[in-house]
Amino acid sequence: INKITIIPRGRAAGVTWFLPEEGDFKYKDQLENELSIAFGGRVAEALIFNRISTGAANDIKQATKLANRMIRNFGMSDKLAPLSYEDHDDNIFIGREMTQAKGYSEATAQQIDAEVAQLVDQAYQKAQKILEENIDILHRLTDLLIEKETVLGAELDDLIAEMRPEYDFHGRRNVRTTPRQDPVDNNRTQARTSESNDPEPDNSEPDDTNDNRSEDDSDSDAQASGDNPSDKE
């Protein structure tokens, strides 16, 4: 989100600007999230005031168009074959009216309508569940908008981080884990640990003081007990 404002813009009572995304393609879950975002205003209106107005008309129009493209153009149906169900450009006359030719049967058209309606309904239910679980954040954001009229995306991120510190930026629960060690470093750590547990070898030199003393004593004794030449004479 770039910013949110309650300052009227044309026919809109308030506007939410989104930052442009890189790349030309999107995944199915991203488009489903966009559908849920489109119904955020209508769901909040029903939750807070227990009544709905015409304010979400453009959001509903955009959500319907996106859901149709997901089924007809992008092959994102769980039941229909991944075919292109676009209407042909060829115009035909039926009686006095002109209509576009279809490359599929009426039964397939009914399945397409059912799949589009299911996507929209699931997105609405998801938006309702998220707002019900985070109604406190909705009230805080409302107070902030009344005070400032415009809230930047960074301010919204800070608000959510303050009130939901256990979740990351993408809404996933934070899990505290110990840092992963590299296998090589882990082996080195184990080797150092095993070396520290082994008894240290005795590298000290043998004490030969007693041996030296014994040799000296033997020499002294030999001299003391040896025959004196003068005595023999």
C-alpha positions as CSV (number, residue, x, y, z in Angstrom):
1,I,0.0,0.0,0.0
2,N,1.3,3.5,-0.9
3,K,-1.3,5.5,1.0
4,I,-4.9,5.7,2.2
5,T,-7.0,8.8,2.3
6,I,-10.5,9.8,3.2
7,I,-10.3,13.0,1.2
8,P,-13.0,12.7,-1.5
9,R,-11.6,12.1,-5.0
10,G,-14.3,12.6,-7.7
11,R,-17.2,10.2,-6.9
12,A,-15.1,8.3,-4.4
13,A,-15.4,9.1,-0.7
14,G,-11.9,7.7,-0.1
15,V,-9.1,6.1,-2.1
16,T,-6.4,3.5,-1.4
17,W,-3.3,3.7,-3.6
18,F,-1.2,0.6,-4.1
19,L,2.4,0.5,-5.2
20,P,3.0,-0.9,-8.7
21,E,4.2,-4.5,-8.8
22,E,7.1,-5.6,-10.9
23,G,6.5,-8.1,-13.7
24,D,3.7,-8.7,-16.1
25,F,2.2,-11.8,-14.6
26,K,0.6,-12.7,-11.2
27,Y,-0.2,-16.0,-9.4
28,K,-3.6,-17.2,-8.6
29,D,-3.3,-16.5,-4.9
30,Q,-2.2,-13.0,-5.6
31,L,-5.3,-12.4,-7.7
32,E,-7.5,-13.9,-5.0
33,N,-6.0,-11.5,-2.5
34,E,-6.8,-8.6,-4.8
35,L,-10.5,-9.8,-4.9
36,S,-10.6,-9.9,-1.1
37,I,-9.1,-6.4,-0.9
38,A,-11.7,-5.1,-3.3
39,F,-14.5,-6.2,-0.9
40,G,-12.8,-4.7,2.2
41,G,-14.9,-1.5,2.1
42,R,-18.2,-3.3,1.7
43,V,-17.4,-5.8,4.4
44,A,-16.3,-3.1,6.9
45,E,-19.4,-1.2,6.2
46,A,-21.6,-4.2,7.0
47,L,-19.6,-5.1,10.1
48,I,-19.6,-1.6,11.7
49,F,-23.0,-0.1,10.6
50,N,-25.0,-3.3,10.0
51,R,-26.1,-1.8,6.7
52,I,-24.7,-1.4,3.2
53,S,-24.6,1.5,0.7
54,T,-23.8,2.2,-2.9
55,G,-20.3,3.3,-2.0
56,A,-18.7,-0.1,-3.0
57,A,-20.3,-0.1,-6.6
58,N,-17.0,0.5,-8.3
59,D,-15.1,-2.1,-6.1
60,I,-17.7,-4.7,-7.0
61,K,-17.4,-3.9,-10.7
62,Q,-13.7,-4.3,-10.6
63,A,-13.8,-7.5,-8.6
64,T,-16.4,-9.0,-11.1
65,K,-14.2,-8.1,-14.0
66,L,-11.1,-9.6,-12.4
67,A,-13.0,-12.8,-11.5
68,N,-14.2,-13.2,-15.0
69,R,-10.7,-12.8,-16.4
70,M,-9.4,-15.4,-14.0
71,I,-11.9,-18.0,-15.3
72,R,-12.3,-16.9,-18.9
73,N,-8.7,-15.8,-19.8
74,F,-6.3,-17.3,-17.3
75,G,-7.7,-20.8,-16.9
76,M,-7.8,-20.6,-13.1
77,S,-11.0,-22.7,-12.7
78,D,-10.9,-25.9,-10.6
79,K,-13.7,-27.5,-12.6
80,L,-13.4,-26.2,-16.2
81,A,-10.7,-27.1,-18.7
82,P,-7.9,-24.6,-19.0
83,L,-9.3,-23.1,-22.2
84,S,-9.9,-19.5,-23.4
85,Y,-13.6,-18.7,-23.0
86,E,-13.4,-15.2,-24.4
87,D,-16.3,-14.0,-26.5
88,H,-15.5,-13.8,-30.2
89,D,-15.3,-10.5,-32.0
90,D,-17.7,-11.7,-34.7
91,N,-21.1,-10.1,-34.5
92,I,-24.2,-11.9,-35.5
93,F,-27.8,-10.8,-35.9
94,I,-30.5,-12.6,-33.9
95,G,-33.8,-11.2,-35.1
96,R,-33.4,-7.4,-34.8
97,E,-30.6,-7.5,-32.2
98,M,-26.9,-7.9,-32.7
99,T,-24.9,-10.1,-30.4
100,Q,-21.4,-11.7,-30.2
101,A,-20.9,-15.3,-31.1
102,K,-19.7,-17.7,-28.5
103,G,-17.2,-20.5,-28.9
104,Y,-18.8,-22.6,-26.2
105,S,-22.2,-24.1,-25.3
106,E,-24.8,-22.6,-23.0
107,A,-24.1,-25.2,-20.4
108,T,-20.5,-24.2,-20.3
109,A,-21.6,-20.5,-20.0
110,Q,-23.5,-21.5,-16.9
111,Q,-20.5,-23.2,-15.5
112,I,-18.4,-20.1,-16.1
113,D,-20.9,-17.9,-14.3
114,A,-21.0,-20.4,-11.4
115,E,-17.1,-20.4,-11.2
116,V,-17.0,-16.6,-11.3
117,A,-19.6,-16.3,-8.5
118,Q,-17.7,-18.8,-6.4
119,L,-14.5,-16.9,-6.7
120,V,-16.3,-13.7,-5.7
121,D,-18.1,-15.3,-2.8
122,Q,-14.9,-16.9,-1.4
123,A,-13.1,-13.5,-1.6
124,Y,-15.9,-11.9,0.3
125,Q,-15.9,-14.5,3.0
126,K,-12.1,-14.2,3.3
127,A,-12.3,-10.4,3.7
128,Q,-15.0,-10.8,6.3
129,K,-12.9,-13.3,8.3
130,I,-9.8,-11.1,8.2
131,L,-11.7,-8.0,9.4
132,E,-13.5,-9.8,12.1
133,E,-10.3,-11.2,13.5
134,N,-8.6,-7.7,13.3
135,I,-11.4,-5.4,14.2
136,D,-9.2,-3.6,16.7
137,I,-6.7,-2.7,14.0
138,L,-9.6,-1.4,11.9
139,H,-10.8,0.9,14.7
140,R,-7.2,2.2,15.3
141,L,-6.8,2.9,11.5
142,T,-10.2,4.7,11.5
143,D,-9.1,6.9,14.3
144,L,-5.8,7.6,12.6
145,L,-7.5,8.5,9.3
146,I,-10.0,10.9,11.1
147,E,-7.0,12.6,12.8
148,K,-4.7,12.9,9.8
149,E,-7.0,12.3,6.8
150,T,-4.2,10.5,5.0
151,V,-2.1,7.5,6.2
152,L,1.0,6.4,4.4
153,G,1.8,2.8,3.8
154,A,4.8,2.9,6.2
155,E,2.5,4.2,8.9
156,L,0.0,1.4,8.4
157,D,2.9,-1.1,8.5
158,D,4.1,0.3,11.8
159,L,0.5,0.2,13.2
160,I,0.1,-3.5,12.3
161,A,3.6,-4.4,13.6
162,E,2.7,-2.6,16.9
163,M,-0.6,-4.4,17.4
164,R,0.5,-7.8,15.9
165,P,4.2,-8.3,16.7
166,E,3.8,-12.0,16.5
167,Y,3.2,-11.8,12.7
168,D,5.5,-10.7,9.9
169,F,4.8,-8.2,7.2
170,H,3.0,-10.9,5.1
171,G,0.7,-12.0,7.9
172,R,2.6,-15.2,8.6
173,R,3.1,-16.2,12.2
174,N,6.7,-15.6,13.4
175,V,8.4,-18.8,14.6
176,R,11.5,-18.4,16.7
177,T,14.1,-20.8,15.6
178,T,17.9,-21.2,16.2
179,P,20.0,-20.1,13.3
180,R,20.8,-23.0,10.9
181,Q,24.4,-24.1,11.0
182,D,26.3,-25.0,7.9
183,P,27.1,-28.8,7.9
184,V,30.9,-28.1,7.6
185,D,30.9,-25.7,10.5
186,N,28.7,-28.1,12.5
187,N,31.3,-30.9,11.9
188,R,34.1,-28.6,13.0
189,T,32.2,-27.7,16.1
190,Q,31.7,-31.4,17.0
191,A,35.4,-32.1,16.3
192,R,36.5,-29.3,18.6
193,T,34.1,-30.5,21.3
194,S,35.4,-34.1,21.1
195,E,39.0,-32.8,21.3
196,S,38.2,-30.8,24.4
197,N,36.7,-33.9,26.1
198,D,39.8,-36.2,25.4
199,P,42.4,-36.3,28.1
200,E,45.5,-34.3,27.3
201,P,48.6,-36.4,26.6
202,D,51.5,-36.1,29.1
203,N,54.1,-34.4,27.0
204,S,56.4,-33.5,30.0
205,E,60.0,-34.8,29.9
206,P,60.9,-37.6,32.3
207,D,62.6,-36.4,35.5
208,D,66.1,-37.9,35.5
209,T,67.3,-36.0,38.5
210,N,67.1,-39.1,40.7
211,D,69.0,-41.2,38.0
212,N,71.8,-38.6,37.9
213,R,72.0,-38.5,41.7
214,S,72.2,-42.3,41.8
215,E,75.0,-42.4,39.3
216,D,76.9,-39.7,41.2
217,D,76.4,-41.6,44.5
218,S,77.7,-44.8,42.9
219,D,80.8,-43.2,41.7
220,S,81.4,-41.7,45.2
221,D,80.9,-45.0,46.9
222,A,83.2,-46.7,44.5
223,Q,86.0,-44.1,45.2
224,A,85.4,-44.4,48.9
225,S,85.6,-48.2,49.0
226,G,88.4,-48.6,46.4
227,D,91.9,-49.7,47.5
228,N,94.5,-47.0,48.1
229,P,97.9,-47.8,46.5
230,S,99.8,-46.5,49.5
231,D,98.0,-48.9,51.8
232,K,99.0,-51.9,49.6
233,E,102.6,-50.9,49.8
